Amino acid sequence: METKNGFLVINKDKGCTSHDCVKQIRKLLNTKKVGHMGTLDPEVTGTLPIAIGSATRFIQYLPQGKTYIGQIKLGIRTSTDDIHGKIINQKDWPEITHELLDQYLNNFRGIIKQIPPKVSSIHINGERAYKKSFKNEYFELSPREVKIDELTLIKWNQNDGIIEIKIKCSAGTYIRSIARDLGKFLNSEGCLLQLKRISACGFQERDSVKISDIEKDKKNKANFIIPTISALDHISTLVLNNEEEINCWQTGRAVKVDINYLKKNNTFENTKPIKVIDTKNDLLGIGFLNKDESFINPKLVLNAK
């Protein structure tokens, strides 16, 4: 059976790297064209969307936000900014109310700058930071701007110094850095105790499956794949109505459009990508309107001629 193009939403277990998941899916589906969206550390569980076949070309057009539920342990600082690293320092945490702790979290809401963990995949002169860290090389990482759309204090355990949070954030946000920096704000130390990603790139944990589930049902493995077009509901839609328009599109030429027939989403802007489909609801690709909105220019064309 030919492998479908689309997305698999894997519920990743602890101890498995994102790359491990990709390797397993390549073997299971017998296809090389596989890519994941957003690395999860080995000890982090949860939602890991994986693109299959031509869907890999659409990754950049998916929503980039991610949502996590995690626990922060106060009083401990480690070499990796999570509980699995070498302990660098320990310090008592303050007596603090749930309400006051929530106010401290305002320092991490909105657009903030954070320094990534030393053990991260950031490139430093062509080498990953974590590799330099493991070799005990000295280096500094520059602060990076990230956006925290939502940060909810779920629970505060004063006795154990454990904070449970829900956080919705932009791609590239390090929850370990938030744990470390919150400890400093509280005149203590902090590290990430555990973390689970519950949504990523528009995919939800409830839609995810274990790789073991796919292995158990190999005959129906294609049924686990979400069609590419289903992942693009957030993008405005243009329908090409005849063979002349479709042929024009598939040969990479601009197609004349009537803007009144464009199915706009709530966040429509004429500079944003538009998905192009035919009358059978088959995905043809992604395009952009020209300045006067009279033509759509192909950017990504499926089945190009």
N, C-alpha and C positions, 0 to 999 in steps of 0.2 A: 504493500500500500504506500502511495506517495505521501510524504509528510506534508501536512497542512502548513500554510504560513499563518502566523498569529502569535499570541502570547500565552505563556504558561505562568501561572502565579504559584510559586513554590513557597511552602511554609517550611523555612529552613530550621534545622535542628542545631543544637549546640555542638561545637567541635568541628563543624563542617565549614569550609571557606566558600565564598561565593564562586570562586573558580572551580572548586570541587563539584559544585552543583551543575555548573555549565558542562563540565566534562561528563558527568553522569547522564545529563540530558542528551548530549551529542551521541553518546553510545546507545541510549534507549531509543532515540528517534532515528538513529543512523543518518545523521546529517551534520555537516560541519558548520553551517551558518547559524550560530547560536550566540547570543550575547545577553548579559544581565544588565539591569538598570539600577545602579547604586550598590556599591560594595557594603556587605555586612561583615563586621568582625566575626571571627570564629565563635566567640562566646555569646554573640547576639543572635536572638532567634527571630522568627517571624517572616514577614512578607518580602519575598524576593521575586519581582517580575523578571521573566526571561523571554526575550524575543526570538522567534524561530523564522528562518528563511527570510523572505522579503520584508517581514515586520521589523527587522533590524534597521532598515532604512528610515523607519518612522519614529524611532526612539526620541529624537530631538523635538518632535512635535507633541509629545505627551506632556501632561502636567508634571512639573518638576518637584512639587512639594512632597514632604514625607511626614508621617505622624508616628510617634513613639510613646510607649508607656515604660517608665523606668524607675529605678530606685537609686538614690544617692546616699552613700554612707559618709557621715561627717566624722571628723576626728582622725582621718587617715589620708596621707598623701603618698602616692606610689609613682614609680618610674613610668608607668603606662597610663596613668590617670584613671585606671579602673582597678578593681579589687584583685586582679590577677597579676599585677606587677609587683616589683620589689618595693617594700615599705621604705619610704624616705624619711617620713616624719609622722609623729602622732601628737595630737593636741586635743584638749577637752573642747567640747562644743558648748555654746551658751544655753542657758535657760531661756526659751523663747516661745511665745504663743503661736498658734496656727495663723492668726491674723497678722502678726508682725512678720512672720516668715514669708507670708504671701506678699507683703509689701517689699521685702528684700528681693523677691523674684521680679519686681518691676525693673531691676537692673538688667534683666535678660529678656525683656519683652520689646518687640519692635525690631528696628535695625540696630544691630550691635556689632562690635568688632571683637573677635576672639583669636587667640593664638592656638593653632592646632596642637595636639599632643605630639611629643617627640617621637612616639611610636605611632606613626601615621604613614599614609601612602603618598604624602606630598613629595614632589621632586625637589631635590637640592643638588644643583649642578649635575643633573642627569642621573642622580641616584635617589632611591626612595629614602625618606627620612628614617623609617624604621630600621633599614639596613645599617645606616650610619649609627643609629642609637645602639644597636646590638653590638657594634664594633667599638662602642664607647668613644666615638668621635665627638668632638665639640662642634656644635653648630647652633644657630639661632633661627627660629621661624618667625616670619613677619605676621602681624595681625591681619586677619581677613574679615571682610564685611559679610555678615549673614543676616537673614531675616527670620525672626521668631514671630509667627502669625498668632500663635496661641500657646500659652503656658499656664496650665492649671495645676494647682496644688491639690492632689487627691487626698494625701494622708501624711501626717507628721507624727513620728514616734519619738518622743522626747527621751525616753529611757535608753533606746538603742541607737539614737542619732540617725535614724533612717527616714528619708524624705521620698515619698512616692509622687511622681509627676506625670502629666500627659503633656506632650509638646508637639506642636505642628510647626514645621520649619522648612526653610529653603534647602535645596541640595547643597552639600558641602558643609553643613553644620555638624559640629562635633559635640555630642551630648557629654562625652568625657570632659571636654573643656569647660562646659557649663558646671559640671560637678566639681571640678578643681577650683574654678573661680568663685563659685558660691561659697565654698569652704573658706576662702580668703576673705570674702565680704563679711562673713560671720566671725571673723577673727579666730578661725579654726583651720582645719584642713578638710578636704573632701575628695572622694573618688566615686566612680560609677560602680554600683553594686551589681545591678543586672539591668538588661534592656531588651525590649521586644518591639519590633516595628510592626504596626498594625495597618499601615497603608503606605503606598509608594506609587508615584506616577499615575494616580487615578485608580489603582487597583487596591482592593480591600482584603484584609485577613480572611473575612468570611468566604471569599472566592478562591482561597488558596488550597493547595493539596500537598501532601507529602510525596516525596519522590518514591517512597515505598508503595504508595497507593497506585502510582502509575506502573510500577514494576509488577504489581499483583494483577493488573488488568491490561497487560501488554496488547492484547488483541484489539482493545478499544482505546489505545493510547491517544489517537487523534481527537477523541471526544473531549479530552482535557484542555485542548487548545482553544483559546478565545480568539475569534476572528479579528483581524487587524482593525476593520472598520468599527467594531464595537468599542475599541479603545479611543476612538476619535470623536465621541459624542460631544465633546466640549468645543469642537471646531465648527465654524459655520460651513454650510454645504452648498455646492453648486451642482445642478444636474445637467449633464449634456444630453440633449434630446434626440440627436440624429447621428447617422454614421459619418456625415461630413464633419461635424464638430469633433467626434471621437477620433477620426483619422487625423484631423488637424492637431489634436492634443497629443496623440501617440507619436506623431512625427516631430514633436517639440516646438510647435508653432503656437503663438498666442491665439486665443479663441475669443471672438466677439461675444459679449454677454449683455443681458438686460438685468441690471442690478435689482429690479423688482422681483426677479425669480430666484434671488439668492435667499437661502434659508439661514437667516442670521441667528447666532446665539446671543445670550444676554450681554456678553462682553465684546461684541463685534466692533472691530476697528478695521478700516480699509487697508491698514499696513500689516494685519495679522494673516497667518496662513489660512487657506481655505481648502477643504477636502473636496475633490471632484469625483462624482459618481455618475453611473449611467442610469437609465430608467429601470433597470433590474436591480438597482441598489448595489451594484458591484463597484468596488473601489478602483478608481483610475489613477489617483495620485494626489499630489498637493500643488497648489498654485498660489500666486499672489496677484491682486488687482493692480492695474496700472494707475497712474495718478488721477485720471478723470473717470475711473471705474467703468470704462467701456470695454476693456479687454482683461482676460486673465492670462497671466504668463506661467507656463509650466515650470515647476521647480523640481518635483519628483514625479516621474512618469513610470507607471507599471506597464509592462508589456509594450515597451517602446519599439517603434518600427525603424 
